[in-house]
């Protein structure tokens, strides 16, 4: 299970925070201003996907760095052409002569993506964030993360520079029926995370599931049950949900095809809508979408729900017009289909 939401209001810097709830881990799409995120939320972040390094999509890097320094935290970052140079420029702007004294070693693994290969370098706090362990690999598909429980894919869009769009998709959705657990005399707790991992790993049905909880007196109680039995009785397995993040792209045939493939069937689509359709010429000149185009795309991609963001400041006070235009286009395109 996960939750996903905009970090800032639609007129603020782009960014979506996606938290994988039962693992207490998070993913970040774009690195705009992060001050609205409490430090405890930032410390949950394990992966960051940056569309491009225009200031409003990347200025949060310094805040992230400051919050995580001195922590035993590892974060993987992904971005388009030039990303390694941009990250190294950020890190090189500071003096790191005292970091060898830190107890914990904050580490960044930074990957620069292209359509044919990926280059990754690591940067460790205790080593003064000097680039090390470079690896280069060729790629043949859009997958950039293949986690046991989810897949992250990317699409290269035209924003006069490469701009990445991303999708996050659960492989399967595991819902534990708490009422069934109660009927079996069991209580939910941290053990459920391990139980789900056993299912995902396809362990044999006879594998014991360690189950524990604290009773009313605070005493730990433990038992074990076979994985197959517990799964059959207490778990509903369904198709995983998909979230897509699209920003900073011009409306042209090539971009449309890529965005539709990436977003198709999404439970939730975060999509930019900087301009009204009456300002389509401005949108074209700035390589952005209009609200009408965003709504049309959402309908064509058959998404269940979409959220607009990245509004131009020129619409302050009349933001509702952008939503109205997008949802009208969504309904109109839906009817046409």
Secondary structure, DSSP 8 states (H G I E B T S, - for coil): -EEEEESS-TTS---EEEEEGGGTEEEEE--S--TTS-HHHHTTEEEEE-S--SHHHHTTHHHHHHHHTTS--EEEEEESTTHHHHHHHHHTTS--TTGGG-SS--EEEEEEE-SSEEEEEEEEGGGTT-EEEEEEEE--SSEEEE-SSEEEEEEEEESSSEEEEEEEEESEEEEE-HHHHHHTT---STHHHHHHHHHHTT--TT-EEEEEEE-TTS-EEEEEEEHHHHHHHHEEEEE--EEEEE-S----HHHHHHHHHHHTT-SEEEEE--B-GGGHHHHHHTT--BHHHHHHHHHHTT-S-EEEE---GGGTT-THHHHHHHHHHHHHHHHH-
